[in-house]
Amino acid sequence: MDSGIIAFVKWPLAPLTERLVRMSLATFDLPPTVISSIPESFSAHGITLVQWSTYDSIDHELTHKDHTVLSSSYIFRKALIRKHFLSRCIHSYLLKRDQSVLKKAIPRTWDLEISYADELDEMWSDELWDLGEELDDPEKWWILKPSMADRGMGIRLFNSKTALQQIFEEFNGDSDDEETEADETAVITSQLRHFVIQEYLLTPLLLDISEILTTESSPNEPKSLQGHKFHLRAYFVASGAITLYMYPRILALFSAVPYSPPIAEEIPERGGHISIDMTPHLTNTSLQRHRGEGVRLLDELVGCPILSHSASSQNAIDRQLTLTNGDIAVLKDQMADVLSETFRAAIENPVHFQPIPNAFELFGVDFLVSHTLTTSPSLADCINRVPFQVQLLEINSEPAIELTGPRLTWILEDLFIAIGKVCITPFFSTGNNRAQSGNTGFSDWGVGETRYGLQKCLEVDVRGPPAHS
């Protein structure tokens, strides 16, 4: 039977996403009619339409004008997905809320707009003056990220003005070093002018995952514990104006080699060029195709040895510390709290984030886990350590779920089915009054409660720009 709903689905560069969307729509009691293009003469009058497509394919004008049209992306959300906008948004929020959970969950950040390397000279005496003062301490490290790039592109480490200058010279192609090899992560500064500089966290949680990885070694063979750095990828779903949900199945993405503190090496034959091995520090799956399956569920890490206390050697205390279910519960609670507060900050920036009742969106959110190291030799003190602290790294729209790997495709299937049940079905089943009010349905669903595989972590009434018929 025809449901009376049309679904526009188009993901030209993400075939897995398109398959998951179509699969989710097919689970509806009355599946909608799926179309791959919207006719130029299309009128939403008398027709209910859901656009579950890539941002560039959505007719955003139609979403804005007609509240019976539901779209899978908010029109304005730069405050969340652009690193320099996010930095400014959170900074402004914290100026008025010194006790916010974001205070200890956001690395210190500077944003800069630069087209050519020689512009740095003036910046050191202006917007980067305080960073220049920090660079006098060689023990501190900093990470450079392009604001509008993803998949590890343009990420660099540095601990001096000279090193940062060299980075931008290489991006611009201004380096005199003719032996510099092509770098697949390089960017062109004049095309990606916005960057952020963040304090590099030198105390990441390090785990040995050898016991949960498939290896060819004998089970009786002694194992040498090696701590790997990783980051967490959490999926959050925003709906209407606005409710935020967290998908509790969190991914852990590991570096290809064991962690070691960053070291800057000067290469005389390359004119004193400063080189830093990024391999122990980068955890982007897209840069580790040679490693195979490097993605695990956070829940699978229970029992992994914790090696944060000693990245290069293992002692008796280290060997008795493992990640517990309680640790993972703490991390999940922190992620929900931090992102909820981040959305509150974005809501206060209506120019760059405008929740509307007839939209929903899936975000991939990256966190690093820092581990406060104890100096006590007591095993009891180590066990009663300060809880781990998640650090928000970035928020990604249209996350590259294709990189999750076939072993965990099932969690994506469940996620997309949940999105259909929570964001789409209630929208059309309760009619126009629901769309106009922005009520997500499920009025008895409390914050912190999990239904349909999604945990509600924020619900606020935002009176943004209304949709018009």
Secondary structure by P-SEA (a helix, b strand, c coil): ccccbbbbbbbcccaaaaaaaaaaaaacccccccccccccccccccbbbbbcccccccaaaaaaccccbbbcccccccccccaaaaaaaaaaaaaaccccccccccccbbbbbbccccaaaaaaaccaaaaaaaaccccbbbbbbcccccccccccccccaaaaaaaaaaaacccccccccccccccccccccbbbbccccccccccccccccccccccccbbbbbbbbbbbbbbbbbcccbbbbbccbbbbbbccbbbbcbbbbbbccccbbbbbbcccccccccccccccccccccccccccccccccccccccccccccccaaaaaaaaaaaaaaaaaaaaaaaaacccccccccccbbbbbbbbbbbbccccccaaaaaacccbbbbbccccccccccccccccaaaaaaaaaaaaacccaaaaaacaaaaaaccccccccccccccccccccbbbbbbcccccc
